[in-house]
């Protein structure tokens, strides 16, 4: 395995990348997800009723 160092005796490239933090995907606002689900379900129910009545 090849390690890249910033300077002689410096931290390796891999350990420097492992120290970076990334936000978890579930940290987003859950209300947006629920709103999108409600819109999708509402549109599906509307389409179903429309197809039955007309």
mmCIF entry with sequence, helices, sheets and N, C-alpha, C, O atoms, coordinates in Angstrom:
data_MODEL
# 
_entry.id   MODEL 
# 
_entity.id                         1 
_entity.type                       polymer 
_entity.pdbx_number_of_molecules   1 
# 
_entity_poly.entity_id                      1 
_entity_poly.type                           'polypeptide(L)' 
_entity_poly.nstd_linkage                   no 
_entity_poly.nstd_monomer                   no 
_entity_poly.pdbx_seq_one_letter_code       
;(UNK)(UNK)(UNK)(UNK)(UNK)(UNK)(UNK)(UNK)(UNK)(UNK)(UNK)(UNK)(UNK)(UNK)(UNK)(UNK)
(UNK)(UNK)(UNK)(UNK)(UNK)(UNK)(UNK)(UNK)(UNK)(UNK)(UNK)(UNK)(UNK)(UNK)(UNK)(UNK)
(UNK)(UNK)(UNK)(UNK)(UNK)(UNK)(UNK)(UNK)(UNK)(UNK)(UNK)(UNK)(UNK)(UNK)(UNK)(UNK)
(UNK)(UNK)(UNK)(UNK)(UNK)(UNK)
;
_entity_poly.pdbx_seq_one_letter_code_can   XXXXXXXXXXXXXXXXXXXXXXXXXXXXXXXXXXXXXXXXXXXXXXXXXXXXXX 
_entity_poly.pdbx_strand_id                 A 
# 
loop_
_entity_poly_seq.entity_id 
_entity_poly_seq.num 
_entity_poly_seq.mon_id 
_entity_poly_seq.hetero 
1 1  UNK n 
1 2  UNK n 
1 3  UNK n 
1 4  UNK n 
1 5  UNK n 
1 6  UNK n 
1 7  UNK n 
1 8  UNK n 
1 9  UNK n 
1 10 UNK n 
1 11 UNK n 
1 12 UNK n 
1 13 UNK n 
1 14 UNK n 
1 15 UNK n 
1 16 UNK n 
1 17 UNK n 
1 18 UNK n 
1 19 UNK n 
1 20 UNK n 
1 21 UNK n 
1 22 UNK n 
1 23 UNK n 
1 24 UNK n 
1 25 UNK n 
1 26 UNK n 
1 27 UNK n 
1 28 UNK n 
1 29 UNK n 
1 30 UNK n 
1 31 UNK n 
1 32 UNK n 
1 33 UNK n 
1 34 UNK n 
1 35 UNK n 
1 36 UNK n 
1 37 UNK n 
1 38 UNK n 
1 39 UNK n 
1 40 UNK n 
1 41 UNK n 
1 42 UNK n 
1 43 UNK n 
1 44 UNK n 
1 45 UNK n 
1 46 UNK n 
1 47 UNK n 
1 48 UNK n 
1 49 UNK n 
1 50 UNK n 
1 51 UNK n 
1 52 UNK n 
1 53 UNK n 
1 54 UNK n 
# 
_struct_asym.id          A 
_struct_asym.entity_id   1 
# 
loop_
_struct_conf.conf_type_id 
_struct_conf.id 
_struct_conf.pdbx_PDB_helix_id 
_struct_conf.beg_label_comp_id 
_struct_conf.beg_label_asym_id 
_struct_conf.beg_label_seq_id 
_struct_conf.pdbx_beg_PDB_ins_code 
_struct_conf.end_label_comp_id 
_struct_conf.end_label_asym_id 
_struct_conf.end_label_seq_id 
_struct_conf.pdbx_end_PDB_ins_code 
_struct_conf.beg_auth_comp_id 
_struct_conf.beg_auth_asym_id 
_struct_conf.beg_auth_seq_id 
_struct_conf.end_auth_comp_id 
_struct_conf.end_auth_asym_id 
_struct_conf.end_auth_seq_id 
_struct_conf.pdbx_PDB_helix_class 
_struct_conf.details 
_struct_conf.pdbx_PDB_helix_length 
HELX_P HELX_P1 AA1 UNK A 13 ? UNK A 18 ? UNK A 13 UNK A 18 1 ? 6  
HELX_P HELX_P2 AA2 UNK A 25 ? UNK A 27 ? UNK A 25 UNK A 27 5 ? 3  
HELX_P HELX_P3 AA3 UNK A 30 ? UNK A 53 ? UNK A 30 UNK A 53 1 ? 24 
# 
_struct_conf_type.id          HELX_P 
_struct_conf_type.criteria    ? 
_struct_conf_type.reference   ? 
# 
loop_
_atom_site.group_PDB 
_atom_site.id 
_atom_site.type_symbol 
_atom_site.label_atom_id 
_atom_site.label_alt_id 
_atom_site.label_comp_id 
_atom_site.label_asym_id 
_atom_site.label_entity_id 
_atom_site.label_seq_id 
_atom_site.pdbx_PDB_ins_code 
_atom_site.Cartn_x 
_atom_site.Cartn_y 
_atom_site.Cartn_z 
_atom_site.occupancy 
_atom_site.B_iso_or_equiv 
_atom_site.pdbx_formal_charge 
_atom_site.auth_seq_id 
_atom_site.auth_comp_id 
_atom_site.auth_asym_id 
_atom_site.auth_atom_id 
_atom_site.pdbx_PDB_model_num 
ATOM 1   N N  . UNK A 1 1  ? 0.850   -1.173 0.000   1.00 0.00 ? 1  UNK A N  1 
ATOM 2   C CA . UNK A 1 1  ? 0.000   0.000  0.000   1.00 0.00 ? 1  UNK A CA 1 
ATOM 3   C C  . UNK A 1 1  ? 0.897   1.237  0.000   1.00 0.00 ? 1  UNK A C  1 
ATOM 4   O O  . UNK A 1 1  ? 1.924   1.268  0.678   1.00 0.00 ? 1  UNK A O  1 
ATOM 5   N N  . UNK A 1 2  ? 0.505   2.241  -0.755  1.00 0.00 ? 2  UNK A N  1 
ATOM 6   C CA . UNK A 1 2  ? 1.307   3.456  -0.861  1.00 0.00 ? 2  UNK A CA 1 
ATOM 7   C C  . UNK A 1 2  ? 0.703   4.521  0.041   1.00 0.00 ? 2  UNK A C  1 
ATOM 8   O O  . UNK A 1 2  ? -0.499  4.780  -0.021  1.00 0.00 ? 2  UNK A O  1 
ATOM 9   N N  . UNK A 1 3  ? 1.515   5.128  0.864   1.00 0.00 ? 3  UNK A N  1 
ATOM 10  C CA . UNK A 1 3  ? 1.091   6.209  1.739   1.00 0.00 ? 3  UNK A CA 1 
ATOM 11  C C  . UNK A 1 3  ? 1.711   7.511  1.260   1.00 0.00 ? 3  UNK A C  1 
ATOM 12  O O  . UNK A 1 3  ? 2.909   7.558  0.982   1.00 0.00 ? 3  UNK A O  1 
ATOM 13  N N  . UNK A 1 4  ? 0.919   8.563  1.160   1.00 0.00 ? 4  UNK A N  1 
ATOM 14  C CA . UNK A 1 4  ? 1.409   9.879  0.791   1.00 0.00 ? 4  UNK A CA 1 
ATOM 15  C C  . UNK A 1 4  ? 1.521   10.710 2.062   1.00 0.00 ? 4  UNK A C  1 
ATOM 16  O O  . UNK A 1 4  ? 0.580   10.767 2.854   1.00 0.00 ? 4  UNK A O  1 
ATOM 17  N N  . UNK A 1 5  ? 2.634   11.336 2.253   1.00 0.00 ? 5  UNK A N  1 
ATOM 18  C CA . UNK A 1 5  ? 2.818   12.159 3.437   1.00 0.00 ? 5  UNK A CA 1 
ATOM 19  C C  . UNK A 1 5  ? 2.943   13.615 3.031   1.00 0.00 ? 5  UNK A C  1 
ATOM 20  O O  . UNK A 1 5  ? 3.433   13.931 1.947   1.00 0.00 ? 5  UNK A O  1 
ATOM 21  N N  . UNK A 1 6  ? 2.490   14.506 3.922   1.00 0.00 ? 6  UNK A N  1 
ATOM 22  C CA . UNK A 1 6  ? 2.589   15.935 3.655   1.00 0.00 ? 6  UNK A CA 1 
ATOM 23  C C  . UNK A 1 6  ? 4.048   16.389 3.765   1.00 0.00 ? 6  UNK A C  1 
ATOM 24  O O  . UNK A 1 6  ? 4.510   17.203 2.965   1.00 0.00 ? 6  UNK A O  1 
ATOM 25  N N  . UNK A 1 7  ? 4.741   15.883 4.716   1.00 0.00 ? 7  UNK A N  1 
ATOM 26  C CA . UNK A 1 7  ? 6.154   16.208 4.912   1.00 0.00 ? 7  UNK A CA 1 
ATOM 27  C C  . UNK A 1 7  ? 6.802   14.987 5.542   1.00 0.00 ? 7  UNK A C  1 
ATOM 28  O O  . UNK A 1 7  ? 6.117   14.067 5.988   1.00 0.00 ? 7  UNK A O  1 
ATOM 29  N N  . UNK A 1 8  ? 8.106   14.988 5.572   1.00 0.00 ? 8  UNK A N  1 
ATOM 30  C CA . UNK A 1 8  ? 8.821   13.857 6.151   1.00 0.00 ? 8  UNK A CA 1 
ATOM 31  C C  . UNK A 1 8  ? 8.403   13.704 7.614   1.00 0.00 ? 8  UNK A C  1 
ATOM 32  O O  . UNK A 1 8  ? 8.590   14.616 8.420   1.00 0.00 ? 8  UNK A O  1 
ATOM 33  N N  . UNK A 1 9  ? 7.850   12.570 7.939   1.00 0.00 ? 9  UNK A N  1 
ATOM 34  C CA . UNK A 1 9  ? 7.391   12.337 9.306   1.00 0.00 ? 9  UNK A CA 1 
ATOM 35  C C  . UNK A 1 9  ? 6.020   12.918 9.585   1.00 0.00 ? 9  UNK A C  1 
ATOM 36  O O  . UNK A 1 9  ? 5.548   12.842 10.719  1.00 0.00 ? 9  UNK A O  1 
ATOM 37  N N  . UNK A 1 10 ? 5.362   13.499 8.588   1.00 0.00 ? 10 UNK A N  1 
ATOM 38  C CA . UNK A 1 10 ? 4.034   14.092 8.780   1.00 0.00 ? 10 UNK A CA 1 
ATOM 39  C C  . UNK A 1 10 ? 2.963   13.026 8.759   1.00 0.00 ? 10 UNK A C  1 
ATOM 40  O O  . UNK A 1 10 ? 3.240   11.854 8.506   1.00 0.00 ? 10 UNK A O  1 
ATOM 41  N N  . UNK A 1 11 ? 1.748   13.437 9.026   1.00 0.00 ? 11 UNK A N  1 
ATOM 42  C CA . UNK A 1 11 ? 0.657   12.449 9.013   1.00 0.00 ? 11 UNK A CA 1 
ATOM 43  C C  . UNK A 1 11 ? 0.408   11.940 7.603   1.00 0.00 ? 11 UNK A C  1 
ATOM 44  O O  . UNK A 1 11 ? 0.582   12.671 6.628   1.00 0.00 ? 11 UNK A O  1 
ATOM 45  N N  . UNK A 1 12 ? 0.008   10.709 7.506   1.00 0.00 ? 12 UNK A N  1 
ATOM 46  C CA . UNK A 1 12 ? -0.227  10.122 6.191   1.00 0.00 ? 12 UNK A CA 1 
ATOM 47  C C  . UNK A 1 12 ? -1.506  10.679 5.580   1.00 0.00 ? 12 UNK A C  1 
ATOM 48  O O  . UNK A 1 12 ? -2.370  11.213 6.276   1.00 0.00 ? 12 UNK A O  1 
ATOM 49  N N  . UNK A 1 13 ? -1.603  10.542 4.279   1.00 0.00 ? 13 UNK A N  1 
ATOM 50  C CA . UNK A 1 13 ? -2.773  11.039 3.544   1.00 0.00 ? 13 UNK A CA 1 
ATOM 51  C C  . UNK A 1 13 ? -4.030  10.309 4.000   1.00 0.00 ? 13 UNK A C  1 
ATOM 52  O O  . UNK A 1 13 ? -5.088  10.924 4.142   1.00 0.00 ? 13 UNK A O  1 
ATOM 53  N N  . UNK A 1 14 ? -3.924  9.020  4.227   1.00 0.00 ? 14 UNK A N  1 
ATOM 54  C CA . UNK A 1 14 ? -5.085  8.222  4.621   1.00 0.00 ? 14 UNK A CA 1 
ATOM 55  C C  . UNK A 1 14 ? -5.570  8.612  6.014   1.00 0.00 ? 14 UNK A C  1 
ATOM 56  O O  . UNK A 1 14 ? -6.775  8.737  6.231   1.00 0.00 ? 14 UNK A O  1 
ATOM 57  N N  . UNK A 1 15 ? -4.655  8.804  6.957   1.00 0.00 ? 15 UNK A N  1 
ATOM 58  C CA . UNK A 1 15 ? -5.098  9.185  8.295   1.00 0.00 ? 15 UNK A CA 1 
ATOM 59  C C  . UNK A 1 15 ? -5.662  10.601 8.296   1.00 0.00 ? 15 UNK A C  1 
ATOM 60  O O  . UNK A 1 15 ? -6.556  10.905 9.087   1.00 0.00 ? 15 UNK A O  1 
ATOM 61  N N  . UNK A 1 16 ? -5.154  11.475 7.422   1.00 0.00 ? 16 UNK A N  1 
ATOM 62  C CA . UNK A 1 16 ? -5.713  12.824 7.342   1.00 0.00 ? 16 UNK A CA 1 
ATOM 63  C C  . UNK A 1 16 ? -7.138  12.769 6.799   1.00 0.00 ? 16 UNK A C  1 
ATOM 64  O O  . UNK A 1 16 ? -7.999  13.526 7.246   1.00 0.00 ? 16 UNK A O  1 
ATOM 65  N N  . UNK A 1 17 ? -7.395  11.881 5.841   1.00 0.00 ? 17 UNK A N  1 
ATOM 66  C CA . UNK A 1 17 ? -8.750  11.750 5.310   1.00 0.00 ? 17 UNK A CA 1 
ATOM 67  C C  . UNK A 1 17 ? -9.687  11.118 6.327   1.00 0.00 ? 17 UNK A C  1 
ATOM 68  O O  . UNK A 1 17 ? -10.875 11.441 6.356   1.00 0.00 ? 17 UNK A O  1 
ATOM 69  N N  . UNK A 1 18 ? -9.178  10.233 7.152   1.00 0.00 ? 18 UNK A N  1 
ATOM 70  C CA . UNK A 1 18 ? -10.038 9.572  8.125   1.00 0.00 ? 18 UNK A CA 1 
ATOM 71  C C  . UNK A 1 18 ? -10.450 10.525 9.238   1.00 0.00 ? 18 UNK A C  1 
ATOM 72  O O  . UNK A 1 18 ? -11.410 10.247 9.957   1.00 0.00 ? 18 UNK A O  1 
ATOM 73  N N  . UNK A 1 19 ? -9.747  11.642 9.395   1.00 0.00 ? 19 UNK A N  1 
ATOM 74  C CA . UNK A 1 19 ? -10.091 12.599 10.443  1.00 0.00 ? 19 UNK A CA 1 
ATOM 75  C C  . UNK A 1 19 ? -11.181 13.570 9.996   1.00 0.00 ? 19 UNK A C  1 
ATOM 76  O O  . UNK A 1 19 ? -11.740 14.285 10.827  1.00 0.00 ? 19 UNK A O  1 
ATOM 77  N N  . UNK A 1 20 ? -11.496 13.610 8.693   1.00 0.00 ? 20 UNK A N  1 
ATOM 78  C CA . UNK A 1 20 ? -12.555 14.497 8.220   1.00 0.00 ? 20 UNK A CA 1 
ATOM 79  C C  . UNK A 1 20 ? -13.906 13.918 8.629   1.00 0.00 ? 20 UNK A C  1 
ATOM 80  O O  . UNK A 1 20 ? -14.113 12.705 8.613   1.00 0.00 ? 20 UNK A O  1 
ATOM 81  N N  . UNK A 1 21 ? -14.808 14.807 8.992   1.00 0.00 ? 21 UNK A N  1 
ATOM 82  C CA . UNK A 1 21 ? -16.152 14.367 9.365   1.00 0.00 ? 21 UNK A CA 1 
ATOM 83  C C  . UNK A 1 21 ? -17.124 14.747 8.266   1.00 0.00 ? 21 UNK A C  1 
ATOM 84  O O  . UNK A 1 21 ? -17.030 15.825 7.679   1.00 0.00 ? 21 UNK A O  1 
ATOM 85  N N  . UNK A 1 22 ? -18.045 13.860 7.998   1.00 0.00 ? 22 UNK A N  1 
ATOM 86  C CA . UNK A 1 22 ? -19.064 14.090 6.994   1.00 0.00 ? 22 UNK A CA 1 
ATOM 87  C C  . UNK A 1 22 ? -20.418 13.976 7.676   1.00 0.00 ? 22 UNK A C  1 
ATOM 88  O O  . UNK A 1 22 ? -20.595 13.119 8.541   1.00 0.00 ? 22 UNK A O  1 
ATOM 89  N N  . UNK A 1 23 ? -21.388 14.828 7.304   1.00 0.00 ? 23 UNK A N  1 
ATOM 90  C CA . UNK A 1 23 ? -22.708 14.725 7.935   1.00 0.00 ? 23 UNK A CA 1 
ATOM 91  C C  . UNK A 1 23 ? -23.408 13.438 7.538   1.00 0.00 ? 23 UNK A C  1 
ATOM 92  O O  . UNK A 1 23 ? -23.306 12.985 6.398   1.00 0.00 ? 23 UNK A O  1 
ATOM 93  N N  . UNK A 1 24 ? -24.108 12.864 8.476   1.00 0.00 ? 24 UNK A N  1 
ATOM 94  C CA . UNK A 1 24 ? -24.847 11.645 8.202   1.00 0.00 ? 24 UNK A CA 1 
ATOM 95  C C  . UNK A 1 24 ? -26.044 11.975 7.316   1.00 0.00 ? 24 UNK A C  1 
ATOM 96  O O  . UNK A 1 24 ? -26.620 13.055 7.444   1.00 0.00 ? 24 UNK A O  1 
ATOM 97  N N  . UNK A 1 25 ? -26.432 11.063 6.416   1.00 0.00 ? 25 UNK A N  1 
ATOM 98  C CA . UNK A 1 25 ? -27.550 11.366 5.515   1.00 0.00 ? 25 UNK A CA 1 
ATOM 99  C C  . UNK A 1 25 ? -28.887 11.531 6.230   1.00 0.00 ? 25 UNK A C  1 
ATOM 100 O O  . UNK A 1 25 ? -29.795 12.160 5.688   1.00 0.00 ? 25 UNK A O  1 
ATOM 101 N N  . UNK A 1 26 ? -29.029 10.978 7.440   1.00 0.00 ? 26 UNK A N  1 
ATOM 102 C CA . UNK A 1 26 ? -30.295 11.093 8.153   1.00 0.00 ? 26 UNK A CA 1 
ATOM 103 C C  . UNK A 1 26 ? -30.350 12.332 9.039   1.00 0.00 ? 26 UNK A C  1 
ATOM 104 O O  . UNK A 1 26 ? -31.294 12.495 9.812   1.00 0.00 ? 26 UNK A O  1 
ATOM 105 N N  . UNK A 1 27 ? -29.338 13.219 8.936   1.00 0.00 ? 27 UNK A N  1 
ATOM 106 C CA . UNK A 1 27 ? -29.354 14.448 9.714   1.00 0.00 ? 27 UNK A CA 1 
ATOM 107 C C  . UNK A 1 27 ? -30.212 15.536 9.071   1.00 0.00 ? 27 UNK A C  1 
ATOM 108 O O  . UNK A 1 27 ? -30.416 16.594 9.666   1.00 0.00 ? 27 UNK A O  1 
ATOM 109 N N  . UNK A 1 28 ? -30.714 15.285 7.863   1.00 0.00 ? 28 UNK A N  1 
ATOM 110 C CA . UNK A 1 28 ? -31.518 16.291 7.188   1.00 0.00 ? 28 UNK A CA 1 
ATOM 111 C C  . UNK A 1 28 ? -32.854 16.459 7.913   1.00 0.00 ? 28 UNK A C  1 
ATOM 112 O O  . UNK A 1 28 ? -33.238 15.639 8.747   1.00 0.00 ? 28 UNK A O  1 
ATOM 113 N N  . UNK A 1 29 ? -33.528 17.512 7.580   1.00 0.00 ? 29 UNK A N  1 
ATOM 114 C CA . UNK A 1 29 ? -34.804 17.811 8.233   1.00 0.00 ? 29 UNK A CA 1 
ATOM 115 C C  . UNK A 1 29 ? -35.839 16.763 7.831   1.00 0.00 ? 29 UNK A C  1 
ATOM 116 O O  . UNK A 1 29 ? -36.178 16.649 6.653   1.00 0.00 ? 29 UNK A O  1 
ATOM 117 N N  . UNK A 1 30 ? -36.338 16.007 8.784   1.00 0.00 ? 30 UNK A N  1 
ATOM 118 C CA . UNK A 1 30 ? -37.249 14.900 8.506   1.00 0.00 ? 30 UNK A CA 1 
ATOM 119 C C  . UNK A 1 30 ? -38.619 15.412 8.068   1.00 0.00 ? 30 UNK A C  1 
ATOM 120 O O  . UNK A 1 30 ? -39.377 14.679 7.432   1.00 0.00 ? 30 UNK A O  1 
ATOM 121 N N  . UNK A 1 31 ? -38.946 16.672 8.403   1.00 0.00 ? 31 UNK A N  1 
ATOM 122 C CA . UNK A 1 31 ? -40.245 17.212 8.001   1.00 0.00 ? 31 UNK A CA 1 
ATOM 123 C C  . UNK A 1 31 ? -40.356 17.324 6.488   1.00 0.00 ? 31 UNK A C  1 
ATOM 124 O O  . UNK A 1 31 ? -41.446 17.162 5.938   1.00 0.00 ? 31 UNK A O  1 
ATOM 125 N N  . UNK A 1 32 ? -39.253 17.598 5.809   1.00 0.00 ? 32 UNK A N  1 
ATOM 126 C CA . UNK A 1 32 ? -39.265 17.676 4.348   1.00 0.00 ? 32 UNK A CA 1 
ATOM 127 C C  . UNK A 1 32 ? -39.606 16.311 3.764   1.00 0.00 ? 32 UNK A C  1 
ATOM 128 O O  . UNK A 1 32 ? -40.380 16.210 2.812   1.00 0.00 ? 32 UNK A O  1 
ATOM 129 N N  . UNK A 1 33 ? -39.026 15.264 4.337   1.00 0.00 ? 33 UNK A N  1 
ATOM 130 C CA . UNK A 1 33 ? -39.315 13.910 3.857   1.00 0.00 ? 33 UNK A CA 1 
ATOM 131 C C  . UNK A 1 33 ? -40.799 13.574 4.033   1.00 0.00 ? 33 UNK A C  1 
ATOM 132 O O  . UNK A 1 33 ? -41.432 13.032 3.126   1.00 0.00 ? 33 UNK A O  1 
ATOM 133 N N  . UNK A 1 34 ? -41.343 13.898 5.201   1.00 0.00 ? 34 UNK A N  1 
ATOM 134 C CA . UNK A 1 34 ? -42.756 13.608 5.444   1.00 0.00 ? 34 UNK A CA 1 
ATOM 135 C C  . UNK A 1 34 ? -43.653 14.421 4.521   1.00 0.00 ? 34 UNK A C  1 
ATOM 136 O O  . UNK A 1 34 ? -44.683 13.922 4.070   1.00 0.00 ? 34 UNK A O  1 
ATOM 137 N N  . UNK A 1 35 ? -43.283 15.657 4.233   1.00 0.00 ? 35 UNK A N  1 
ATOM 138 C CA . UNK A 1 35 ? -44.078 16.489 3.333   1.00 0.00 ? 35 UNK A CA 1 
ATOM 139 C C  . UNK A 1 35 ? -44.074 15.905 1.923   1.00 0.00 ? 35 UNK A C  1 
ATOM 140 O O  . UNK A 1 35 ? -45.114 15.873 1.266   1.00 0.00 ? 35 UNK A O  1 
ATOM 141 N N  . UNK A 1 36 ? -42.916 15.443 1.453   1.00 0.00 ? 36 UNK A N  1 
ATOM 142 C CA . UNK A 1 36 ? -42.837 14.849 0.121   1.00 0.00 ? 36 UNK A CA 1 
ATOM 143 C C  . UNK A 1 36 ? -43.630 13.553 0.033   1.00 0.00 ? 36 UNK A C  1 
ATOM 144 O O  . UNK A 1 36 ? -44.275 13.283 -0.980  1.00 0.00 ? 36 UNK A O  1 
ATOM 145 N N  . UNK A 1 37 ? -43.584 12.753 1.090   1.00 0.00 ? 37 UNK A N  1 
ATOM 146 C CA . UNK A 1 37 ? -44.370 11.519 1.116   1.00 0.00 ? 37 UNK A CA 1 
ATOM 147 C C  . UNK A 1 37 ? -45.860 11.842 1.094   1.00 0.00 ? 37 UNK A C  1 
ATOM 148 O O  . UNK A 1 37 ? -46.624 11.199 0.374   1.00 0.00 ? 37 UNK A O  1 
ATOM 149 N N  . UNK A 1 38 ? -46.279 12.838 1.882   1.00 0.00 ? 38 UNK A N  1 
ATOM 150 C CA . UNK A 1 38 ? -47.693 13.214 1.922   1.00 0.00 ? 38 UNK A CA 1 
ATOM 151 C C  . UNK A 1 38 ? -48.161 13.729 0.565   1.00 0.00 ? 38 UNK A C  1 
ATOM 152 O O  . UNK A 1 38 ? -49.273 13.418 0.137   1.00 0.00 ? 38 UNK A O  1 
ATOM 153 N N  . UNK A 1 39 ? -47.332 14.506 -0.111  1.00 0.00 ? 39 UNK A N  1 
ATOM 154 C CA . UNK A 1 39 ? -47.695 15.008 -1.439  1.00 0.00 ? 39 UNK A CA 1 
ATOM 155 C C  . UNK A 1 39 ? -47.840 13.847 -2.427  1.00 0.00 ? 39 UNK A C  1 
ATOM 156 O O  . UNK A 1 39 ? -48.774 13.821 -3.228  1.00 0.00 ? 39 UNK A O  1 
ATOM 157 N N  . UNK A 1 40 ? -46.918 12.897 -2.366  1.00 0.00 ? 40 UNK A N  1 
ATOM 158 C CA . UNK A 1 40 ? -46.986 11.743 -3.259  1.00 0.00 ? 40 UNK A CA 1 
ATOM 159 C C  . UNK A 1 40 ? -48.211 10.888 -3.011  1.00 0.00 ? 40 UNK A C  1 
ATOM 160 O O  . UNK A 1 40 ? -48.871 10.455 -3.956  1.00 0.00 ? 40 UNK A O  1 
ATOM 161 N N  . UNK A 1 41 ? -48.522 10.641 -1.749  1.00 0.00 ? 41 UNK A N  1 
ATOM 162 C CA . UNK A 1 41 ? -49.704 9.842  -1.418  1.00 0.00 ? 41 UNK A CA 1 
ATOM 163 C C  . UNK A 1 41 ? -50.974 10.585 -1.815  1.00 0.00 ? 41 UNK A C  1 
ATOM 164 O O  . UNK A 1 41 ? -51.914 9.986  -2.337  1.00 0.00 ? 41 UNK A O  1 
ATOM 165 N N  . UNK A 1 42 ? -50.998 11.882 -1.567  1.00 0.00 ? 42 UNK A N  1 
ATOM 166 C CA . UNK A 1 42 ? -52.167 12.674 -1.956  1.00 0.00 ? 42 UNK A CA 1 
ATOM 167 C C  . UNK A 1 42 ? -52.386 12.671 -3.458  1.00 0.00 ? 42 UNK A C  1 
ATOM 168 O O  . UNK A 1 42 ? -53.522 12.562 -3.919  1.00 0.00 ? 42 UNK A O  1 
ATOM 169 N N  . UNK A 1 43 ? -51.316 12.788 -4.221  1.00 0.00 ? 43 UNK A N  1 
ATOM 170 C CA . UNK A 1 43 ? -51.433 12.763 -5.682  1.00 0.00 ? 43 UNK A CA 1 
ATOM 171 C C  . UNK A 1 43 ? -51.915 11.392 -6.162  1.00 0.00 ? 43 UNK A C  1 
ATOM 172 O O  . UNK A 1 43 ? -52.710 11.307 -7.098  1.00 0.00 ? 43 UNK A O  1 
ATOM 173 N N  . UNK A 1 44 ? -51.440 10.334 -5.532  1.00 0.00 ? 44 UNK A N  1 
ATOM 174 C CA . UNK A 1 44 ? -51.864 8.988  -5.922  1.00 0.00 ? 44 UNK A CA 1 
ATOM 175 C C  . UNK A 1 44 ? -53.342 8.766  -5.607  1.00 0.00 ? 44 UNK A C  1 
ATOM 176 O O  . UNK A 1 44 ? -54.067 8.182  -6.412  1.00 0.00 ? 44 UNK A O  1 
ATOM 177 N N  . UNK A 1 45 ? -53.785 9.225  -4.453  1.00 0.00 ? 45 UNK A N  1 
ATOM 178 C CA . UNK A 1 45 ? -55.199 9.085  -4.085  1.00 0.00 ? 45 UNK A CA 1 
ATOM 179 C C  . UNK A 1 45 ? -56.069 9.904  -5.027  1.00 0.00 ? 45 UNK A C  1 
ATOM 180 O O  . UNK A 1 45 ? -57.119 9.433  -5.465  1.00 0.00 ? 45 UNK A O  1 
ATOM 181 N N  . UNK A 1 46 ? -55.646 11.123 -5.344  1.00 0.00 ? 46 UNK A N  1 
ATOM 182 C CA . UNK A 1 46 ? -56.397 11.964 -6.275  1.00 0.00 ? 46 UNK A CA 1 
ATOM 183 C C  . UNK A 1 46 ? -56.507 11.298 -7.649  1.00 0.00 ? 46 UNK A C  1 
ATOM 184 O O  . UNK A 1 46 ? -57.578 11.285 -8.256  1.00 0.00 ? 46 UNK A O  1 
ATOM 185 N N  . UNK A 1 47 ? -55.387 10.744 -8.134  1.00 0.00 ? 47 UNK A N  1 
ATOM 186 C CA . UNK A 1 47 ? -55.403 10.081 -9.445  1.00 0.00 ? 47 UNK A CA 1 
ATOM 187 C C  . UNK A 1 47 ? -56.304 8.854  -9.411  1.00 0.00 ? 47 UNK A C  1 
ATOM 188 O O  . UNK A 1 47 ? -57.025 8.595  -10.374 1.00 0.00 ? 47 UNK A O  1 
ATOM 189 N N  . UNK A 1 48 ? -56.275 8.098  -8.325  1.00 0.00 ? 48 UNK A N  1 
ATOM 190 C CA . UNK A 1 48 ? -57.115 6.910  -8.206  1.00 0.00 ? 48 UNK A CA 1 
ATOM 191 C C  . UNK A 1 48 ? -58.597 7.279  -8.223  1.00 0.00 ? 48 UNK A C  1 
ATOM 192 O O  . UNK A 1 48 ? -59.391 6.649  -8.922  1.00 0.00 ? 48 UNK A O  1 
ATOM 193 N N  . UNK A 1 49 ? -58.962 8.299  -7.452  1.00 0.00 ? 49 UNK A N  1 
ATOM 194 C CA . UNK A 1 49 ? -60.361 8.733  -7.418  1.00 0.00 ? 49 UNK A CA 1 
ATOM 195 C C  . UNK A 1 49 ? -60.786 9.286  -8.773  1.00 0.00 ? 49 UNK A C  1 
ATOM 196 O O  . UNK A 1 49 ? -61.895 9.017  -9.234  1.00 0.00 ? 49 UNK A O  1 
ATOM 197 N N  . UNK A 1 50 ? -59.915 10.054 -9.407  1.00 0.00 ? 50 UNK A N  1 
ATOM 198 C CA . UNK A 1 50 ? -60.217 10.603 -10.724 1.00 0.00 ? 50 UNK A CA 1 
ATOM 199 C C  . UNK A 1 50 ? -60.470 9.506  -11.750 1.00 0.00 ? 50 UNK A C  1 
ATOM 200 O O  . UNK A 1 50 ? -61.388 9.602  -12.565 1.00 0.00 ? 50 UNK A O  1 
ATOM 201 N N  . UNK A 1 51 ? -59.641 8.460  -11.700 1.00 0.00 ? 51 UNK A N  1 
ATOM 202 C CA . UNK A 1 51 ? -59.800 7.364  -12.665 1.00 0.00 ? 51 UNK A CA 1 
ATOM 203 C C  . UNK A 1 51 ? -61.091 6.567  -12.414 1.00 0.00 ? 51 UNK A C  1 
ATOM 204 O O  . UNK A 1 51 ? -61.705 6.062  -13.354 1.00 0.00 ? 51 UNK A O  1 
ATOM 205 N N  . UNK A 1 52 ? -61.489 6.459  -11.163 1.00 0.00 ? 52 UNK A N  1 
ATOM 206 C CA . UNK A 1 52 ? -62.710 5.715  -10.851 1.00 0.00 ? 52 UNK A CA 1 
ATOM 207 C C  . UNK A 1 52 ? -63.954 6.511  -11.254 1.00 0.00 ? 52 UNK A C  1 
ATOM 208 O O  . UNK A 1 52 ? -64.907 5.953  -11.798 1.00 0.00 ? 52 UNK A O  1 
ATOM 209 N N  . UNK A 1 53 ? -63.934 7.814  -10.983 1.00 0.00 ? 53 UNK A N  1 
ATOM 210 C CA . UNK A 1 53 ? -65.135 8.636  -11.244 1.00 0.00 ? 53 UNK A CA 1 
ATOM 211 C C  . UNK A 1 53 ? -65.298 9.005  -12.699 1.00 0.00 ? 53 UNK A C  1 
ATOM 212 O O  . UNK A 1 53 ? -66.427 9.140  -13.169 1.00 0.00 ? 53 UNK A O  1 
ATOM 213 N N  . UNK A 1 54 ? -64.224 9.171  -13.421 1.00 0.00 ? 54 UNK A N  1 
ATOM 214 C CA . UNK A 1 54 ? -64.333 9.648  -14.802 1.00 0.00 ? 54 UNK A CA 1 
ATOM 215 C C  . UNK A 1 54 ? -63.845 8.594  -15.717 1.00 0.00 ? 54 UNK A C  1 
ATOM 216 O O  . UNK A 1 54 ? -63.846 8.782  -16.933 1.00 0.00 ? 54 UNK A O  1 
# 
